[in-house]
Amino acid sequence: MRARRFFNTTGPCNPDDHYMLPPADRLVGAQLHRYIKDKLFWVLHAPRQTGKTTFLLSWMREINAGDEAISCYVSVERCQGVPEPERAMPAICNAIRDYTRMLGLAIPKIKSDDAGSMLSDMLIQWSELVAPKPLIVLFDEVDTLEGETLISFLRQLRGGFASRGAGTFPISMALVGMRDLKDYITAAKDGKALNPGSPFNVKADSASLANFTKEDVIKLFAQRTQETGQQITPEALDYVYEQSKGQPWIVNSLFARATLRILDEASTETVTKNLIKQARLQMIEARETHLDALGERLRDPRIEHVVQTIITGGTDPSIGRTNRDVELAMDLGLISWDAETGFTIANPIYEEILTRFLNSGYHDNLPPPSTWPWQKSDGTLDMDRLLVEFQKFWRRHSEMWEQKSNYTEAFPHLLLMAFLQRVTNGGGYIEREYAAGRGRMDLAVEFAGKCYIIEVKIISSYDSPATVREEGLEQICRYRDKINASAPTYLVIFDRRPQAKEQSWDERISWEVDAATNVAILGC
């Protein structure tokens, strides 16, 4: 009897050790049978930890189990940060030798000292070694190549394309990374757009890997149920999909934490929504590598503009799906788009991670909650008192803190969320809704079994305070009806017009309750 399998979050999956679904089933825009039959080169791009390497290794094993061809997986990640072909090409060739040795295949030699032909010469020789079978090479992490190394790599593959065939040159190649080929060619050319002289015009397809569907999430845990008898509630499965939007690493991480850390590995206790919520909090607080890497991307000015527009709910006609910065953010898996919601952060867990990354400096330097009474005698949150303290803090510190912020347009939103996180960490939960073009941010704060609704609005130079107030009341009442019709509700309006700075703070800071809606309206 084999050892119990588990949900994998580190490296590629294999069916002997891990619960997994066939990654080829999630390919979008690929026709695998054609790539061998018609001898085609193609590109596979998808965000990190979505299953690209798992797919490549699985497809390689499938090809090598038959009699049609010989296939080999090769990662070129060792060449990351090496822009000089003279250093990188020997490393790529040695990577080929290492992978062929591990797979027990014929090992080609490095015959040339010329970096401009070293790889192509090896591929020709390698094809001769495996003949009469044709050779298929699956190059992974191609997007780690940069500068002249990338250009030389692509030119040598393109140079052999016309002569491809059994014994002459690999008949098919997959070039795999996070981004489409045109994007890292452009990057290699210092951001210049493609032109007819591009060194790689032999790509047949540009495919991607989709996230799990809700049915996939159900099927994945069903494997564990079948093997161990452990059940999971429908509410827990719904919550996993809702929080992850099917992102494979997140799904596996939530399941793994619930079944291996919160519960004992041998436990058959039913996995509930509450256990998945605990797993979610653990995962976020642990700042695991996958999530931390996403946060680091926010320092990129190209990402900053896109993400800030989404956080604030702003509109910007330059942010379209053909915009290079938007394409980058989508390829990284940070944002998504659909006709109903427009541009949003890809899933609620990424929303949480990105928010915490951006406002961690604010959060960690706020005064400790013990300096003011923020809880009522029954242990629930005194939201009125908390928001009064926020207004005081905004009055005293916002101008100085904003000067040190990169995300200046989203600064009010980030600081308010930091204030809320400071008291809810560990004992509460903040649900966020924001998207480009919404004109607002909606927050549902859960603490000690009670819910509080907050909406953030901005008065910009083209707005009038009365219009923003009217819109905000209408929007927040709809949001309250959807979340919890009896929840205490607050509309927080930040006046960001230049003329507002000419007013005194006594004029800018306000608090009133709208009698018709019972919504507290805070001016900041």
Secondary structure, 3 states (H helix, E strand, C coil): CCCCCECCCCCCCCCCCECCCCHHHHEECCCHHHHHHCCCEEEEECCCCCCHHHHHHHHHHHHHHCCCCEEEEEECHHHCCCCCHHHHHHHHHHHHHHHHHHHCCCCCCCCCCCCCCHHHHHHHHHHHHHCCCCEEEEEECHHHCCHHHHHHHHHHHHHHHCCCECCCECCEEEEEECCCHHHHHHHHCCCCCCCCCCCCCCEEEEEEECCCCHHHHHHHHHHHHHHHCCCECHHHHHHHHHHHCCCHHHHHHHHHHHHHHHCCCCCCCCECHHHHHHHHHHHHHHCCHHHHHHHHHCCCHHHHHHHHHHHHCCCCCCCCCCCHHHHHHHHCCCEEEECCCEEEECCHHHHHHHHHHHHHHHHHHCCCHHHCCCECCCCCECHHHHHHHHHHHHHHHHHHHHCCCCCCCCHHHHHHHHHHHHHHCCCEEEEEECCCCCCCEEEEEEECCEEEEEEEEEECCCCCHHHHHHHHHHHHHHHHHHHCCCCCEEEEEEECCHHHHHCCHHHHCEEEEECCCCEEEEEC
